[in-house]
């Protein structure tokens, strides 16, 4: 009985090992994917699928798009698909783009589609835009006419993808920037803003004539002005700001002149004070000089008295004249 139990355990272990080996084999070798490809008309060897595993390529990302392409009637090389995958491309998007271009009768080969995909563009979306044009709505574009009135415009640009220029061509941002530049130029060259409001088609005609789609990945089909609004009076605002600036400059210059006049007046007052100080100093020397003259006999006593009388007489006359000026002024007023 013990031997029978041991045989049963041994058979169980062998069965588990077999299950593990089969699971690892089926995981490493996608038998189910190979069967699906075989019945879908894609002839591929098991060794190729195993080689993809060693090259770290997911077989599903290659075989499933290849099945889709085969069903659509496209003839593709699996090595090309694998090379595009290893280069970082999206194989499924490329296959979808090739199928869409075939249905739309657009000449697009695998190499071209792969190059567009590796350039960072959505090749399938590009084919769709090539078949069905896309509308790009610009943001509000502000422009000022010659009369100083601001015009706010919004445009709708209908574009179609240019397959030949998708690699190296500019994108939507360039289209929007060029259209905005054209609107600003057209409005800025108008004499009056009312002219622009009366004839918005003049903007589109001028902008379309500039060939704004050159060097881009798109072909501009039409430009339609979706909205026109009147903005601020920029001319009046600039004139007001200029007048304010001129007034501030004039006030600054006047303040400068006043400051200089005050400084000159203060200098003159200082000079007068200095002269008065000199006069007071000189007057202080007069008594000393007279005393010295009396002491030395150069001035007699009678001469001194006469000088004092003359001085007193002069002071009296000045006092009388100073009192008479207000009275004379009052008489003239009456």
Long-range contacts (C-beta under 8 A, 24 or more apart in sequence): 28-53, 29-53, 30-59, 30-60, 30-63, 33-59, 33-60, 33-63, 33-64, 36-63, 36-67, 37-63, 37-66, 37-67, 40-67, 40-70, 40-71, 41-67, 41-70, 41-71, 42-66, 42-67, 42-70, 44-78, 48-78, 52-82, 55-82, 55-86, 57-82, 57-85, 57-86, 61-85, 61-91, 61-92, 62-91, 64-92, 65-91, 65-92, 65-94, 65-95, 66-95, 68-92, 68-95, 68-96, 68-99, 69-95, 69-98, 69-99, 72-98, 72-99, 72-102, 73-102, 74-98, 74-99, 74-102, 76-110, 80-110, 80-114, 84-114, 84-117, 84-118, 87-114, 87-118, 88-118, 89-114, 89-117, 89-118, 90-117, 93-117, 93-122, 93-123, 93-124, 94-123, 94-124, 96-124, 97-123, 97-124, 97-126, 97-127, 100-124, 100-127, 100-128, 100-131, 101-127, 101-163, 104-130, 104-131, 106-130, 106-131, 106-163, 107-163, 108-163, 112-163, 115-167, 116-163, 116-166, 116-167, 119-166, 119-167, 119-168, 121-166, 121-167, 121-217, 123-166, 126-161, 126-163, 126-166, 126-217, 127-161, 127-163, 129-159, 129-160, 129-161, 129-218, 130-160, 130-161, 130-162, 130-163, 133-158, 133-159, 133-160, 133-221, 134-158, 134-159, 134-160, 134-161, 135-159, 136-172, 136-175, 136-176, 137-226, 138-176, 138-179, 138-180, 139-176, 141-179, 141-180, 141-183, 141-184, 142-184, 142-231, 143-183, 143-184, 143-186, 143-187, 143-188, 144-187, 144-188, 144-234, 144-235, 145-187, 145-188, 145-190, 145-191, 145-192, 145-193, 145-195, 145-196, 146-188, 146-189, 146-190, 146-191, 146-192, 147-191, 147-192, 147-193, 147-235, 148-233, 148-234, 148-235, 148-236, 148-238, 149-192, 149-193, 149-230, 149-231, 149-233, 149-234, 149-235, 150-193, 150-230, 150-231, 150-232, 150-233, 150-234, 151-187, 151-193, 151-196, 151-197, 151-228, 151-229, 151-230, 151-231, 152-227, 152-228, 152-229, 152-230, 152-231, 153-183, 153-187, 153-203, 153-225, 153-227, 153-228, 153-229, 154-225, 154-226, 154-227, 155-179, 155-183, 155-203, 155-204, 155-223, 155-224, 155-225, 155-226, 156-223, 156-224, 156-226, 157-220, 157-222, 157-223, 158-220, 158-221, 158-222, 158-223, 158-224, 159-213, 159-218, 159-219, 159-220, 159-221, 160-218, 160-219, 160-221, 161-217, 161-218, 161-219, 162-213, 162-216, 162-217, 162-218, 162-219, 165-215, 165-216, 165-217, 166-217, 169-215, 169-216, 169-217, 169-218, 170-215, 170-216, 170-217, 171-216, 171-217, 172-218, 174-215, 174-216, 175-212, 175-213, 175-216, 175-218, 175-220, 178-210, 178-212, 179-207, 179-212, 179-223, 182-206, 182-207, 182-210, 182-212, 183-207, 193-230, 196-228, 197-228, 197-230, 200-225, 200-228, 201-225
